[in-house]
Amino acid sequence: MNKEQLERVQSGQGFIAALDQSGGSTPKALLEYGVKEDSYSGEEEMYGRVHDMRTRIIKSPSFDSKYILGAILFENTMDRKIDGEYTADYLWEKKGIVPFLKVDKGLADLENGVQVMKSMPELNDLLQRAVDRHIFGTKMRSVIKEANAAGIQKVVEQQFEVGKQIAAMGLVPIIEPEVDINISDKAEAEQILKDEIAAQLAKLDSDVKIMLKLSIPTQDNLYKELMEDPRVVRVVALSGGYSQSDANEKLSRNNGLIASFSRALSQGLTAQQTEEDFDALLGHTIKGIYEASIT
C-alpha cells in the first residue's frame, strides 16, 4: 500500500471522481456526452470513444488535485494510456490524484429485496494486474431495493468477504452497498445497513483498512459512527440518480461525508463543447461538489 496515497485519501480535502462506467452503462454515458451509438462500431471502438471522454476529463486543467483526491477507473481504462502513460500512473504522477479500480462484474438477479454481486472467479488475477498498474484501491457495488434484513445482511457479508480478499493483496477496498434512493423504506434500509456494516467492521483485524461508498442517507449524519472506526479510511457518497444540485445539497448536510459522484460529475459535458466551455463547466461542477464535500 502506498502510504503517501493513504494519507492523502484519509486526511485530504476533496472528493473521489467516479469515472468507472462499465460495458453495460457505457453506451448511455456516451449518449449523454453527445456520442450516438451509430457513430461507433463494436465494443473496441466504443471503449476507445469512452476513453477519449475520460482522457478529456482527466487532462482538463479543472480536474485538479486541489479539489479531487482520487478517481475510480474501469478495467478497460486502467489498461489504456494517456500521453504514453498508463492511466493510473498519469493520475498520480501528473495530477497527484489517487487511482482506484472498479472490480465487480455486475449484479445478480433480485432476491430478498437486494442484488448481490455476481461471482468473480478471476478476481485475484484482476487484483494482481491492479497492483502491477499501481492502483491504490478498488470499488465494488451491490444494490439494496427494500428494507429486507436478510437480504441486506447477505449484501454486507458478501462485500466484506470480498473486501478481505482485496485487502490481502495490499489494496484498499471501497465497499459499496448502494441503497436505491427511490424506495419508500429507504431510511429503514439504511439503519439496517449501518448496523450490519458495524457488525462486520467489529470482526475485521485492526490493521485492515477499508472505505465505504454509501447512498446519501435520509437521516443526516447517520454514518458518523462508521467514519470514526479506525479501520475506515473514508466514507464517500454516491449521487445515486440525484441531480447534481440535489446531490450537493444533501451531501453538504452530512459532516465528513465526501462525494464519489459519476453522473453528477459529468452532467452537461458534451463532445461538441469547445475546450474552453468544457473546462469551464467541469470546473464549476468540480468546485460545487468540492464545497459540498468539505462540510
SERO-4910 file (N, C-alpha, C, O; in steps of 0.05 Angstrom, whole numbers):
BEGIN
 pado doro    nc1    nc2    nc3   cac1   cac2   cac3    cc1    cc2    cc3    oc1    oc2    oc3
  Met    A     17    -24      0      0      0      0     18     25      0     37     27     15
  Asn    A     11     44    -17     26     69    -19     17     87      5     -5     96      5
  Lys    A     36     92     23     29    107     48     23    136     42      6    148     55
  Glu    A     36    147     22     30    175     15      2    178      4    -13    197     10
  Gln    A     -6    158    -12    -34    158    -23    -54    153      0    -75    166      0
  Leu    A    -48    135     18    -65    130     41    -70    156     57    -93    162     64
  Glu    A    -49    170     62    -51    195     78    -68    215     63    -84    230     75
  Arg    A    -64    217     37    -80    236     21   -110    230     22   -126    247     26
  Val    A   -116    204     18   -145    196     17   -157    199     45   -180    208     48
  Gln    A   -142    193     66   -152    193     93   -155    221    104   -175    226    118
  Ser    A   -137    239     97   -137    265    111   -141    289     92   -146    311    101
  Gly    A   -140    284     66   -141    307     47   -170    318     45   -189    304     50
  Gln    A   -171    343     36   -197    355     30   -203    351      0   -186    356    -17
  Gly    A   -227    343     -6   -235    339    -34   -254    316    -36   -268    308    -17
  Phe    A   -256    304    -61   -275    282    -65   -263    262    -85   -241    267    -96
  Ile    A   -277    240    -88   -268    219   -107   -285    221   -132   -309    219   -131
  Ala    A   -272    224   -155   -286    225   -180   -291    196   -190   -272    180   -190
  Ala    A   -315    190   -198   -322    163   -208   -323    164   -238   -342    175   -250
  Leu    A   -303    152   -251   -301    150   -280   -301    121   -289   -286    113   -306
  Asp    A   -320    106   -277   -318     77   -279   -342     64   -293   -349     41   -288
  Gln    A   -356     79   -310   -378     66   -325   -367     42   -340   -347     43   -353
  Ser    A   -381     19   -337   -371     -6   -348   -387    -12   -374   -401      5   -384
  Gly    A   -383    -37   -384   -394    -44   -410   -423    -38   -414   -431    -27   -434
  Gly    A   -439    -46   -394   -468    -42   -396   -477    -13   -396   -496     -6   -409
  Ser    A   -463      4   -381   -471     32   -378   -456     51   -397   -462     74   -398
  Thr    A   -436     40   -411   -420     57   -428   -436     70   -451   -433     95   -455
  Pro    A   -454     56   -466   -469     70   -487   -486     93   -476   -488    114   -490
  Lys    A   -497     90   -453   -513    111   -441   -496    135   -434   -503    158   -439
  Ala    A   -472    129   -422   -454    151   -415   -445    166   -440   -443    190   -439
  Leu    A   -439    151   -461   -431    164   -486   -453    181   -498   -449    203   -508
  Leu    A   -478    170   -497   -501    185   -508   -505    211   -493   -510    232   -505
  Glu    A   -502    210   -466   -505    235   -450   -482    254   -457   -485    279   -453
  Tyr    A   -460    244   -466   -437    260   -474   -440    271   -503   -423    286   -512
  Gly    A   -461    262   -516   -467    272   -543   -455    254   -565   -453    262   -588
  Val    A   -448    229   -558   -437    210   -577   -458    188   -582   -463    171   -564
  Lys    A   -471    188   -605   -492    169   -611   -481    142   -618   -458    139   -626
  Glu    A   -498    121   -613   -489     94   -618   -482     88   -647   -465     71   -652
  Asp    A   -494    103   -665   -488     98   -694   -462    111   -702   -454    110   -726
  Ser    A   -448    124   -684   -423    138   -691   -398    120   -685   -376    129   -690
  Tyr    A   -403     96   -673   -381     78   -669   -391     49   -675   -415     44   -674
  Ser    A   -372     32   -680   -379      4   -688   -364    -16   -671   -339    -16   -671
  Gly    A   -378    -32   -655   -366    -53   -640   -355    -43   -613   -353    -19   -608
  Glu    A   -349    -62   -596   -341    -57   -568   -315    -42   -566   -312    -23   -551
  Glu    A   -295    -50   -582   -269    -38   -581   -270     -8   -588   -258      9   -574
  Glu    A   -285     -1   -609   -288     27   -616   -304     42   -595   -298     66   -590
  Met    A   -324     29   -583   -339     42   -562   -321     49   -538   -322     71   -527
  Tyr    A   -304     30   -530   -286     35   -508   -265     56   -515   -256     71   -497
  Gly    A   -258     57   -540   -240     78   -549   -252    106   -546   -239    125   -537
  Arg    A   -278    108   -553   -292    133   -550   -295    142   -521   -292    165   -515
  Val    A   -302    123   -504   -305    130   -476   -279    136   -463   -277    153   -445
  His    A   -257    123   -472   -231    131   -462   -223    159   -470   -211    174   -455
  Asp    A   -231    166   -495   -226    194   -504   -241    213   -485   -230    234   -478
  Met    A   -265    207   -477   -281    224   -460   -267    226   -432   -264    248   -421
  Arg    A   -259    203   -421   -246    204   -395   -219    218   -396   -212    232   -378
  Thr    A   -205    214   -418   -179    228   -421   -184    258   -422   -168    273   -409
  Arg    A   -204    267   -435   -210    296   -437   -216    307   -409   -208    329   -402
  Ile    A   -231    291   -393   -238    300   -366   -212    301   -349   -207    321   -335
  Ile    A   -197    279   -350   -173    277   -333   -152    299   -340   -139    310   -322
  Lys    A   -149    304   -366   -128    324   -374   -138    353   -371   -122    371   -374
  Ser    A   -163    357   -366   -173    384   -363   -159    398   -340   -155    385   -319
  Pro    A   -151    423   -343   -140    438   -321   -158    439   -296   -149    442   -274
  Ser    A   -184    436   -301   -203    437   -278   -202    411   -261   -210    412   -238
  Phe    A   -192    390   -273   -190    364   -259   -165    365   -242   -144    355   -251
  Asp    A   -166    377   -219   -143    385   -204   -142    372   -176   -163    369   -163
  Ser    A   -119    365   -167   -116    352   -140   -123    372   -118   -126    363    -95
  Lys    A   -126    397   -124   -135    416   -103   -163    409    -94   -171    415    -72
  Tyr    A   -179    397   -113   -207    390   -107   -212    360   -106   -231    351    -93
  Ile    A   -195    345   -121   -201    316   -125   -179    299   -112   -156    303   -118
  Leu    A   -188    282    -94   -169    264    -80   -163    239    -97   -139    231    -98
  Gly    A   -183    227   -110   -179    203   -124   -198    200   -147   -217    216   -150
  Ala    A   -193    180   -164   -211    175   -187   -214    144   -189   -194    130   -188
  Ile    A   -239    135   -193   -245    107   -197   -246    101   -227   -260    114   -242
  Leu    A   -231     81   -235   -229     74   -263   -242     47   -269   -245     30   -252
  Phe    A   -251     44   -294   -260     19   -304   -235      3   -313   -215     14   -320
  Glu    A   -238    -24   -313   -215    -41   -320   -203    -34   -347   -178    -33   -350
  Asn    A   -220    -29   -367   -210    -22   -393   -194      4   -393   -175      7   -408
  Thr    A   -203     23   -376   -189     48   -374   -161     44   -360   -142     57   -368
  Met    A   -160     27   -340   -135     21   -327   -114     10   -347    -90     16   -345
  Asp    A   -123     -5   -367   -105    -17   -386    -98      1   -409    -81     -7   -426
  Arg    A   -110     24   -410   -104     43   -432    -85     65   -421    -80     67   -397
  Lys    A    -75     81   -440    -55    101   -433    -65    129   -439    -82    134   -456
  Ile    A    -53    148   -425    -57    177   -430    -29    189   -434    -12    188   -416
  Asp    A    -25    200   -457      1    211   -464     24    192   -459     45    200   -448
  Gly    A     20    167   -466     41    147   -464     44    134   -437     61    116   -433
  Glu    A     29    142   -417     30    130   -390      4    116   -384    -18    125   -392
  Tyr    A      5     93   -370    -19     80   -361    -35    100   -344    -24    117   -330
  Thr    A    -62     98   -346    -79    118   -334    -74    123   -305    -74    146   -296
  Ala    A    -70    101   -289    -65    104   -261    -39    120   -256    -38    137   -238
  Asp    A    -18    114   -271      7    129   -268      4    158   -276     15    176   -262
  Tyr    A    -12    163   -297    -16    191   -305    -31    206   -283    -24    229   -276
  Leu    A    -51    194   -271    -67    206   -250    -49    214   -226    -51    237   -217
  Trp    A    -33    196   -218    -17    201   -194      8    218   -199     13    237   -185
  Glu    A     23    211   -220     48    225   -225     44    253   -238     59    271   -231
  Lys    A     24    256   -255     20    282   -268     -1    299   -253      1    324   -254
  Lys    A    -20    286   -240    -42    301   -228    -42    300   -197    -55    317   -184
  Gly    A    -28    281   -185    -29    278   -156    -56    268   -146    -64    273   -123
  Ile    A    -69    252   -163    -96    241   -157    -93    211   -154    -81    198   -171
  Val    A   -105    200   -133   -101    172   -126   -119    154   -143   -143    159   -145
  Pro    A   -108    133   -156   -124    116   -173   -137     92   -159   -125     78   -143
  Phe    A   -163     88   -165   -178     65   -156   -188     50   -180   -187     60   -203
  Leu    A   -198     25   -176   -208      8   -198   -234     -5   -190   -236    -17   -168
  Lys    A   -253     -3   -208   -278    -18   -204   -272    -48   -211   -262    -53   -232
  Val    A   -280    -66   -193   -273    -94   -197   -297   -113   -200   -294   -135   -209
  Asp    A   -321   -104   -192   -344   -122   -194   -352   -127   -223   -345   -111   -241
  Lys    A   -366   -149   -228   -375   -157   -254   -405   -154   -258   -417   -168   -274
  Gly    A   -417   -136   -243   -445   -131   -245   -461   -145   -223   -450   -156   -205
  Leu    A   -487   -143   -226   -506   -151   -205   -520   -177   -212   -527   -183   -235
  Ala    A   -524   -194   -191   -541   -217   -194   -570   -209   -194   -577   -186   -190
  Asp    A   -588   -228   -200   -617   -222   -201   -627   -215   -173   -616   -222   -152
  Leu    A   -649   -200   -173   -661   -190   -148   -671   -214   -131   -685   -231   -141
  Glu    A   -663   -215   -106   -672   -235    -87   -672   -224    -59   -652   -212    -51
  Asn    A   -693   -228    -44   -696   -217    -17   -692   -187    -17   -680   -175      2
  Gly    A   -701   -174    -38   -701   -145    -39   -674   -133    -45   -670   -108    -42
  Val    A   -654   -149    -53   -627   -139    -59   -615   -152    -83   -625   -173    -93
  Gln    A   -595   -140    -94   -579   -152   -115   -550   -153   -105   -536   -133   -103
  Val    A   -541   -177   -100   -513   -181    -92   -496   -180   -117   -506   -179   -139
  Met    A   -469   -181   -114   -451   -181   -137   -450   -208   -150   -453   -229   -136
  Lys    A   -447   -209   -176   -442   -234   -190   -416   -246   -180   -398   -232   -170
  Ser    A   -413   -272   -184   -388   -285   -177   -365   -273   -192   -367   -265   -215
  Met    A   -341   -273   -179   -317   -262   -191   -295   -282   -190   -276   -278   -174
  Pro    A   -296   -304   -205   -275   -325   -202   -247   -316   -211   -228   -328   -202
  Glu    A   -246   -295   -227   -219   -285   -236   -210   -261   -221   -192   -246   -231
  Leu    A   -221   -256   -197   -215   -232   -182   -185   -230   -175   -174   -209   -178
  Asn    A   -173   -251   -166   -145   -250   -158   -127   -241   -181   -108   -226   -177
  Asp    A   -133   -251   -205   -117   -243   -229   -120   -213   -234   -101   -200   -240
  Leu    A   -145   -203   -231   -150   -175   -236   -136   -158   -214   -124   -137   -220
  Leu    A   -137   -167   -190   -124   -153   -168    -94   -152   -172    -81   -131   -166
  Gln    A    -82   -173   -182    -53   -173   -187    -47   -153   -209    -27   -139   -208
  Arg    A    -64   -152   -230    -60   -132   -251    -62   -104   -240    -48    -86   -248
  Ala    A    -81   -101   -222    -84    -74   -209    -59    -66   -193    -51    -43   -195
  Val    A    -48    -85   -179    -23    -79   -164     -1    -72   -184     14    -53   -180
  Asp    A      1    -87   -206     21    -82   -226     17    -54   -239     37    -42   -248
  Arg    A     -8    -46   -241    -14    -20   -254    -14      3   -233    -21     26   -240
  His    A     -5     -2   -209     -2     18   -188    -29     30   -179    -31     54   -174
  Ile    A    -49     13   -178    -75     20   -167    -74     20   -136    -61      3   -125
  Phe    A    -87     40   -123    -87     41    -94   -109     25    -81   -105     11    -61
  Gly    A   -133     27    -93   -156     13    -81   -176      5   -102   -173     10   -126
  Thr    A   -197     -8    -93   -217    -19   -112   -245    -11   -103   -249     -1    -81
  Lys    A   -265    -15   -121   -293     -9   -115   -310    -31   -125   -305    -42   -147
  Met    A   -331    -39   -110   -350    -60   -119   -377    -53   -108   -380    -44    -86
  Arg    A   -398    -57   -125   -425    -47   -120   -445    -69   -117   -446    -88   -133
  Ser    A   -462    -67    -96   -486    -83    -94   -509    -63    -91   -505    -39    -88
  Val    A   -534    -72    -93   -557    -54    -92   -578    -65    -73   -585    -89    -73
  Ile    A   -589    -47    -56   -610    -54    -37   -635    -40    -46   -636    -15    -49
  Lys    A   -657    -55    -50   -682    -44    -61   -705    -45    -41   -727    -37    -48
  Glu    A   -700    -56    -18   -721    -55      3   -708    -61     30   -686    -72     32
  Ala    A   -721    -53     51   -711    -57     79   -715    -85     88   -730    -91    106
  Asn    A   -702   -104     74   -704   -132     80   -678   -140     95   -656   -140     84
  Ala    A   -682   -146    121   -658   -151    138   -641   -174    128   -616   -172    128
  Ala    A   -654   -196    119   -638   -219    110   -623   -212     84   -600   -220     81
  Gly    A   -635   -198     66   -622   -190     42   -599   -171     47   -577   -175     35
  Ile    A   -603   -152     64   -582   -132     70   -559   -146     84   -535   -139     78
  Gln    A   -565   -164    101   -543   -179    115   -526   -194     94   -502   -195     96
  Lys    A   -540   -206     74   -525   -221     54   -508   -203     37   -485   -210     31
  Val    A   -518   -179     30   -502   -160     15   -477   -152     30   -455   -152     19
  Val    A   -480   -145     55   -457   -135     71   -437   -158     76   -413   -153     74
  Glu    A   -447   -182     82   -428   -204     86   -412   -209     61   -388   -214     63
  Gln    A   -425   -209     38   -410   -214     13   -390   -191      8   -367   -197      1
  Gln    A   -398   -167     12   -380   -144      8   -355   -146     25   -332   -142     16
  Phe    A   -359   -153     51   -336   -155     69   -319   -179     63   -294   -178     66
  Glu    A   -331   -201     55   -315   -225     48   -297   -219     25   -273   -226     25
  Val    A   -307   -206      4   -291   -199    -19   -271   -177    -11   -248   -177    -21
  Gly    A   -280   -159      6   -262   -137     15   -237   -148     29   -216   -137     25
  Lys    A   -240   -168     44   -217   -180     58   -198   -193     37   -173   -191     41
  Gln    A   -209   -205     17   -192   -216     -5   -176   -193    -19   -153   -197    -25
  Ile    A   -189   -171    -23   -176   -148    -36   -154   -136    -17   -132   -130    -26
  Ala    A   -161   -133      8   -142   -122     27   -117   -139     30    -95   -129     34
  Ala    A   -121   -166     27    -98   -184     29    -78   -180      7    -55   -188      9
  Met    A    -87   -167    -15    -69   -161    -38    -55   -134    -34    -41   -125    -52
  Gly    A    -60   -121    -12    -48    -95     -7    -63    -71    -18    -53    -49    -19
  Leu    A    -88    -76    -26   -105    -55    -37   -126    -47    -17   -133    -63      1
  Val    A   -137    -23    -19   -158    -14     -1   -185    -17    -15   -190     -3    -35
  Pro    A   -203    -35     -6   -229    -38    -19   -249    -17    -11   -252    -10     12
  Ile    A   -262     -6    -32   -286     11    -27   -310     -8    -28   -317    -19    -49
  Ile    A   -323    -11     -5   -346    -28     -2   -371    -11     -8   -376      9      5
  Glu    A   -386    -19    -29   -409     -2    -38   -435    -17    -38   -443    -28    -59
  Pro    A   -450    -18    -16   -477    -28    -15   -497     -5    -20   -507      6      0
  Glu    A   -503      1    -44   -520     24    -51   -549     18    -43   -560     -3    -49
  Val    A   -561     38    -30   -590     37    -24   -604     53    -46   -598     77    -49
  Asp    A   -622     41    -61   -637     55    -82   -651     79    -70   -666     77    -51
  Ile    A   -645    103    -81   -656    127    -70   -686    130    -74   -699    147    -61
  Asn    A   -698    113    -90   -727    116    -97   -745     98    -80   -769     99    -84
  Ile    A   -734     81    -63   -751     62    -48   -765     77    -25   -754     96    -14
  Ser    A   -789     67    -18   -805     81      3   -794     77     31   -799     93     48
  Asp    A   -779     55     35   -769     49     62   -738     53     63   -724     38     76
  Lys    A   -729     74     49   -700     79     47   -688     84     75   -667     72     80
  Ala    A   -701     99     91   -689    105    118   -686     80    135   -666     76    148
  Glu    A   -706     63    133   -705     38    148   -683     20    137   -668      7    153
  Ala    A   -681     18    111   -660      2     99   -632     12    107   -614     -4    112
  Glu    A   -629     38    109   -603     50    116   -596     44    145   -572     39    151
  Gln    A   -615     43    163   -609     37    190   -600      7    193   -582      1    207
  Ile    A   -614    -10    179   -606    -39    178   -578    -41    167   -561    -56    178
  Leu    A   -573    -27    145   -547    -28    133   -525    -18    151   -504    -31    154
  Lys    A   -530      4    165   -510     14    184   -503     -6    205   -480    -10    212
  Asp    A   -524    -19    216   -519    -39    237   -503    -63    227   -486    -73    241
  Glu    A   -509    -72    202   -495    -95    191   -466    -87    185   -448   -104    189
  Ile    A   -461    -63    175   -434    -55    170   -418    -53    196   -395    -62    197
  Ala    A   -430    -42    217   -417    -41    243   -410    -68    253   -388    -72    265
  Ala    A   -428    -88    250   -422   -115    259   -399   -127    244   -382   -141    256
  Gln    A   -397   -123    218   -375   -133    202   -349   -119    208   -328   -132    209
  Leu    A   -350    -93    213   -326    -78    220   -314    -89    246   -289    -91    248
  Ala    A   -331    -96    264   -322   -106    290   -306   -132    288   -290   -139    305
  Lys    A   -311   -147    266   -297   -173    262   -271   -170    247   -255   -189    245
  Leu    A   -265   -146    236   -241   -142    220   -217   -140    238   -218   -129    260
  Asp    A   -194   -150    228   -169   -146    242   -163   -116    243   -171   -101    225
  Ser    A   -150   -107    264   -145    -78    268   -128    -65    247   -130    -41    243
  Asp    A   -112    -81    233    -94    -70    213   -107    -69    185    -94    -59    166
  Val    A   -131    -79    182   -145    -78    156   -157    -51    151   -170    -39    169
  Lys    A   -153    -40    127   -164    -13    120   -184    -17     98   -179    -30     78
  Ile    A   -208     -4    101   -229     -5     81   -240     23     77   -235     41     93
  Met    A   -255     27     56   -271     51     52   -300     42     48   -305     19     41
  Leu    A   -318     60     52   -347     55     47   -357     75     27   -351     99     29
  Lys    A   -373     66      8   -387     83    -11   -417     78     -8   -427     56    -14
  Leu    A   -432     98      2   -459     94     10   -477    116     -3   -468    138     -9
  Ser    A   -502    109     -6   -522    129    -14   -523    151      7   -521    146     31
  Ile    A   -528    176     -2   -531    198     18   -555    191     35   -577    187     25
  Pro    A   -552    190     62   -573    180     79   -597    199     82   -593    223     80
  Thr    A   -620    187     87   -644    203     92   -641    219    118   -648    242    119
  Gln    A   -630    206    138   -624    219    164   -596    231    163   -576    216    160
  Asp    A   -593    257    165   -567    270    163   -548    258    184   -556    253    207
  Asn    A   -523    255    176   -502    246    194   -506    218    205   -496    211    226
  Leu    A   -522    201    191   -528    174    201   -502    158    203   -500    141    221
  Tyr    A   -483    163    186   -459    146    185   -435    157    201   -413    148    197
  Lys    A   -440    176    219   -419    189    234   -402    168    250   -378    170    250
  Glu    A   -416    148    263   -401    129    278   -384    111    261   -362    103    269
  Leu    A   -392    105    237   -376     89    219   -351    104    211   -330     92    208
  Met    A   -353    130    207   -330    146    200   -309    146    222   -285    149    216
  Glu    A   -317    142    246   -299    143    269   -284    117    274   -266    116    290
  Asp    A   -292     96    260   -279     70    264   -251     72    252   -247     81    229
  Pro    A   -230     64    267   -202     67    257   -196     50    232   -176     55    219
  Arg    A   -213     30    226   -208     14    202   -219     27    177   -214     18    155
  Val    A   -236     47    181   -249     61    158   -232     85    150   -230    104    164
  Val    A   -220     83    126   -204    105    115   -221    129    109   -213    152    116
  Arg    A   -244    125     96   -261    147     89   -289    136     82   -291    113     73
  Val    A   -309    151     86   -336    145     77   -343    165     55   -343    189     60
  Val    A   -350    154     32   -357    171      9   -386    165      0   -397    145      7
  Ala    A   -397    184    -15   -425    182    -22   -428    181    -52   -414    195    -67
  Leu    A   -446    164    -61   -453    163    -90   -477    182    -95   -493    187    -77
  Ser    A   -479    192   -119   -501    210   -125   -528    195   -129   -549    206   -124
  Gly    A   -526    170   -138   -549    152   -138   -573    160   -156   -594    149   -153
  Gly    A   -568    179   -174   -590    187   -191   -601    215   -184   -617    226   -199
  Tyr    A   -592    226   -161   -600    253   -155   -587    272   -176   -566    266   -187
  Ser    A   -600    294   -181   -588    315   -198   -563    326   -183   -560    322   -159
  Gln    A   -546    339   -198   -522    350   -187   -528    369   -164   -516    367   -143
  Ser    A   -548    387   -167   -554    406   -146   -566    392   -122   -559    399    -99
  Asp    A   -584    373   -126   -596    358   -103   -575    342    -88   -575    342    -64
  Ala    A   -557    329   -103   -536    312    -91   -518    330    -74   -511    323    -51
  Asn    A   -510    353    -84   -493    371    -69   -507    381    -44   -494    383    -23
  Glu    A   -532    388    -47   -546    399    -24   -549    379     -1   -545    385     22
  Lys    A   -556    354     -9   -559    333     11   -532    325     23   -530    321     47
  Leu    A   -512    324      7   -485    317     16   -475    338     36   -463    331     57
  Ser    A   -480    363     31   -469    385     48   -480    384     76   -469    395     95
  Arg    A   -503    370     80   -515    367    107   -502    345    123   -509    341    147
  Asn    A   -484    330    111   -472    307    124   -442    312    129   -426    309    111
  Asn    A   -436    320    154   -409    328    160   -389    304    157   -394    282    168
  Gly    A   -367    309    143   -347    288    139   -352    269    116   -334    255    108
  Leu    A   -376    269    106   -383    252     82   -374    267     57   -382    290     53
  Ile    A   -358    253     40   -348    266     16   -360    252     -8   -369    229     -7
  Ala    A   -360    266    -31   -373    255    -55   -355    235    -69   -331    235    -67
  Ser    A   -369    216    -82   -357    200   -103   -377    198   -125   -390    177   -129
  Phe    A   -380    220   -140   -402    222   -160   -392    214   -187   -369    218   -195
  Ser    A   -411    203   -203   -406    196   -231   -424    213   -249   -414    231   -262
  Arg    A   -450    206   -249   -468    221   -266   -469    251   -259   -469    268   -276
  Ala    A   -468    257   -233   -469    285   -224   -444    300   -232   -444    324   -235
  Leu    A   -422    285   -235   -396    298   -243   -396    305   -272   -387    326   -280
  Ser    A   -406    287   -289   -405    291   -318   -430    305   -330   -431    309   -354
  Gln    A   -449    312   -312   -474    325   -322   -468    350   -338   -455    368   -329
  Gly    A   -479    350   -363   -476    373   -380   -452    374   -398   -450    391   -416
  Leu    A   -433    356   -394   -409    355   -411   -415    341   -437   -428    320   -437
  Thr    A   -406    353   -459   -411    340   -485   -386    341   -503   -369    358   -499
  Ala    A   -385    323   -522   -363    322   -541   -362    346   -559   -341    354   -569
  Gln    A   -386    359   -562   -388    382   -580   -378    408   -568   -375    428   -583
  Gln    A   -374    409   -542   -365    434   -529   -336    441   -537   -320    424   -542
  Thr    A   -331    467   -539   -304    476   -542   -288    469   -517   -300    465   -495
  Glu    A   -262    469   -519   -245    463   -495   -251    484   -473   -252    477   -450
  Glu    A   -254    508   -481   -259    530   -462   -285    525   -447   -287    527   -422
  Asp    A   -307    518   -462   -333    514   -449   -332    488   -433   -344    488   -411
  Phe    A   -319    468   -443   -317    442   -428   -303    446   -402   -313    437   -381
  Asp    A   -280    459   -402   -265    464   -378   -280    481   -358   -279    477   -334
  Ala    A   -294    501   -368   -309    520   -351   -331    505   -336   -335    509   -312
  Leu    A   -346    489   -351   -368    474   -339   -358    453   -319   -368    451   -297
  Leu    A   -337    438   -327   -326    418   -310   -315    432   -284   -319    421   -262
  Gly    A   -302    454   -287   -291    468   -264   -313    477   -245   -310    475   -221
  His    A   -334    488   -256   -357    496   -240   -369    472   -225   -375    474   -201
  Thr    A   -372    450   -239   -383    426   -226   -364    416   -204   -373    410   -182
  Ile    A   -339    414   -210   -319    404   -190   -319    421   -165   -318    411   -143
  Lys    A   -319    447   -168   -319    465   -145   -344    462   -128   -343    464   -104
  Gly    A   -367    458   -142   -392    454   -127   -392    429   -111   -400    428    -87
  Ile    A   -382    407   -123   -380    381   -109   -360    383    -86   -364    372    -64
  Tyr    A   -338    397    -91   -317    401    -71   -328    415    -46   -324    407    -24
  Glu    A   -342    437    -51   -354    453    -29   -373    436    -13   -374    438     12
  Ala    A   -389    419    -26   -408    402    -12   -393    380      4   -404    369     23
  Ser    A   -369    374     -4   -354    352      9   -337    361     32   -326    344     47
  Ile    A   -334    386     37   -316    395     58   -331    406     82   -319    421     99
  Thr    A   -357    400     84   -373    410    107   -366    393    132   -378    398    153
***
